[in-house]
Amino acid sequence: PSSAHALKGFVSEEAVRLFEKHCVFTKAELSARHAIWLELYHKVIDIEARTLLETVNTLVLPSAYQFQVDVGRSLKILQDLTVDGGVTLPDDAVDDRKTMFTKLVGDIFYIRKNLLKLQEMLNAADDMDTEERAIYCYTDIKPHMSHVRSHVDELEAIMPDDMWVLPKYREMLFVA
């Protein structure tokens, strides 16, 4: 199901017998290749996870915070106008803006919460042996990265284009 699991094939008894029988690799050479590929697998996942952390912390969240301020201000304006300004708004207009604000605050919260957990997971992986770390990358870190990404995708769907500093999916699909 994954490279982390498939790499065990390098050091299986069957592989060792086959490679030694044909004088291709010794058991020690296969073990070395296994260790190198496990380390490489971990490094790639580690780089991807750290890139995700940096990208979301430095590009996504600052824009989201600004959008949160804008939505919060507009909510306050609507509330003030309906109470003090005597403006009649469509039914549930203020509640709709409250719902939007609540969703935005929740998305930002869950992104931050999951980024902190991802950082903890990366730190925990550093204390594992090579094989255990590679499996952990596959079974825990990669799914958690996808979870973070799902929250970021939800945020992307509601953020205005001029505030979203990264290319949006629809923009990438139609770039010539």
N, C-alpha and C positions, 0 to 999 in steps of 0.2 A: 504493500500500500504506500510505501514511502522509501526514499533513499536511505533514511536512517535504519529501516528494517532490512531493506534489500542488501545493504552493505555487509550484513552478516554472512552473505554467501561467499565472500572472499576467504573467510576462515572456516567454512564448513569442512567437515572431514572429507566429504566427497570432492570438494574443490581442491583441497590440499593434495589428496591422492592423485587426482587428474593432472594437476600442474606439476607435481613432483615426478610422476610417471613419465611425462613427456619432457622433463627437464626444462620447463618454462620458468617456473618460480619455485623457490623453496617455501617451507612453512613460514620461516622468518620474513621472507620478502612479502608474502601474502599478508602477514600480520602487520607489517609496516604500511603496506598500501591501504589496508583496512583502517588503520589508525589515521593515516593522512586524509583519506576520504571522509572519515567521520569528523575530523577537525575542520575540514573544508566545508562540510555541510553545516556544522555549527557556526562557522564564521559568516557564511552567507546569510543564514537566518538572523544572526546577531546584527549584522550590518543593516539588513532590511528592517529589523525591529528598532534599532537606534535611529535610522533614517525616518521611520514613522514617528517616533517620539519627537525628533527635532522638527520635522515638517509640521506636525500638528501643533506643537508648542509655539513655534515661531511664525507660522503663516496662517493656520486655520483659526486658532483660538483668539489671537488679537483682533481679527476681523469679526469673529463671533461676539466678542465682548462689546465691540463698538455697535454692532447690530442690536445687541441686547439693550444697550443704552438708548438707541433710537426707538426701539419698540416700547421700552419702558416710558420714555418721554411721551410718545404718541398716546399711550394708554392713559397717562396722567392728564394729558390735554383733553382727551375724550371724557374722562371722569369729571374734570373741572368744568367743562362746557355743559355737561348734562346737569350738574348740580348748581353751579353758580351762574353759568352763562345762559341758562334757559333755552339751550339748543335741544331740539328734539331729534334724536337719532333713530335709525331703524331699530326695531326690537332686537335685542341680543347683540348689538354692535359692540358694546363695551365688553360683554362676556366673550365675544369672539376674539377681541384683542387680548383679553386676559388669558384665554386658552392658548393663543399664539405665544404670548410671553412665557407662560408656564412651560409649554413645550420647548421653547428655546432655552430657558434656564435648565430644564431637565437634560436636554441634549448636551449642553456645556458641562453640567455636573457629571454626567455619566462618562463623557469623554475624559475629563480630568481624573475621575476615579479610576477608570480603566487604564489610563496612561501611567498612573502611579503603580497600579498592580503590575503592569507590563515591566516597569523598571525593577520592581521587586523580583519578578520572575527572571529577568536577565541577571540580576545579582545572584540569585539562587543557583542559576545554571553555572555560574563561574566556579562554584564549589563542588561541582559534580565531575566524575570521571568522564572520559571522552565518549564512551558508548552511551552511558546514562544521559549525558547532556544532549547528544544527538536525538535520542528517543524523546526526551523532554521537549526539545525544540519542536518536534513533529506533533506530539500529543497535547502539548499545553501552550507553548508560545505562539505557534502559527495560528491555532484556533482563536487565541486571545487577540492576536493582531487583526484577524478578520472581524472579531467583535468590535474592536475599536473602529475599524473601517466602516462598519455598518452604521455606527452613530455619526461618524463624520459624513457619510453619504446622506443621512437624514438631514443633517445641518446644511449640506450643500444644496439640497432640494428647496430649502426655504430662504436661503441667503440671496440678496440681490446680486446680480452679476458684477456691478461695480465695486462691491465689497468683498467678493470672493476672489482672492488673488491667484488661485490656481486655475488651470483650464478645467472647465466643467465637462462632464462626460459628453454631453450633446455637442459641445464645441470640438472635442477631439474626434468625434465620429464624422464630422463634416469638414475637417481641415483638408484642403487639397494638397 
